[in-house]
Every structure is written in C-alpha cells, then in structure tokens.
Amino acid sequence: MTIAFYCVVIGLLIPVILAGISKKNSEVHYNNESPRDHIAHLSGKAKNAYNAEQNHYESFPMFAIAVLAAHWLNHDQSIIDLLAIIFIIARTLHATFYITNNGSLRSLSYMVGLACTIALFFAG
C-alpha cells in the first residue's frame, strides 16, 4: 500500500477524532441512544470541533477520489505521496484552527488542502 493510500486511511479517522473532541468538550451529556440530540446544544470548542468534522466530510471524498485517480493515471508516486501528506497536514491544521477560532489560518489551510486535491489530478 502506498503512502497516499495510508493518508486516505488517516483521512477516514480525522472526523472520528473530531467527533470525540466535540463530545468530550460538550456541556450536554452525550446519550448513546440519541447520539445526535446533543448537537443543537453545542457551543464553544465542542461546536467548532463538530463544524470541523462536518467540513472534513465535505472535503475528504474528493481527496480520496483524487488519490485513486492519480494512481489510476500512473502519476509519479513520489508526487502523489507528497501531495497526500500535505493534504493530511493541512486538514489537521484546519481542524486545529477551526477549534481555536483562527479563521484566517483555517481558510489558508483549507485552500492548501484543496490545492493538493486538485494537484493530484495533474500530478503526472
């Protein structure tokens, strides 16, 4: 398995981690029988972690498709791996900046991740 595919697996785990952060920082007790009821009551870091999780769900599918396309198109593996690593770093920073209310850096890290996703289609 390539480094880029490992990055896809890591990308699958990011929203799970963010969900845990959201639940841990929530002021409302989490009820496993109604797991979404607490969302309306989130605030502060818990709400930001939830929003970062939702944003990751929006950006991750295209990244995974881009990695698959880059492999299918036989692009240079070292470039694919580098772009995938940068994407994961950017998305991790994006989540961190989202949780800490740093809008400018959050937007910058989002754009870096998006640029990596687009570049994967042309990495050859």
PyMOL commands that set and color helices and strands:
alter all, ss='L'
color gray80, all
select helices_A, chain A and resi 3-24+37-41+44-72+77-99+103-120
alter helices_A, ss='H'
color red, helices_A
deselect
rebuild
show_as cartoon
